[in-house]
Amino acid sequence: MNGSIVLARRVHLAATWVFLAAILLQVFLVGLVLFAGGNIDNHRQFGYSIIFVALAVLLTALWARVPRRDGWMAAAVLGLYIVQTSFPQFKASAPVVAALHPVFAILLFWLGLVVARRARELYQSALAQRSGSTVVEPATTETR
């Protein structure tokens, strides 16, 4: 595997972990609002900035030439994030829909973790192939 793919997969791995850290920070920020009198604007503004990290997860997946399934999961991270940010606007008109906001945060964290684990497997496989080790590509039924 050439060096640019190894680099791309390393950057993709980093993007996935930054995404997970951002979700955890979001949970902390809302915890500050609930338990320490924090400002909801911090949670809101930081939440809107996560789109750049979610987009980076998708773009780095494409650059890293991940298998198709992994690319779709990276796209799902971005898509679910966009849905996630729309829930609070339903607070007055459909509070049950707005209540899905924290549920989707858990779903996003889980999906981000799945994508991060796959990114780690793909990066380790690329490293092994570059060094000449005989390593089988991580299990997948599809290729790009």
Number of C-alpha atoms within 10 A of each C-alpha: 13 10 11 11 18 21 16 20 28 20 20 29 24 18 23 29 21 19 25 21 14 19 20 14 15 20 17 13 21 19 15 16 16 12 8 10 10 14 13 14 12 14 19 15 11 15 19 12 11 20 18 12 19 26 19 21 30 24 18 22 28 21 16 23 17 23 17 16 14 23 21 16 19 28 19 18 26 22 15 17 21 15 11 20 18 13 19 17 12 13 12 9 9 12 13 12 14 19 14 13 17 14 11 17 19 14 16 22 18 14 18 25 16 16 25 23 15 19 26 20 17 25 24 18 21 25 21 17 17 15 10 10 11 10 12 10 13 16 9 10 8 9 10 10
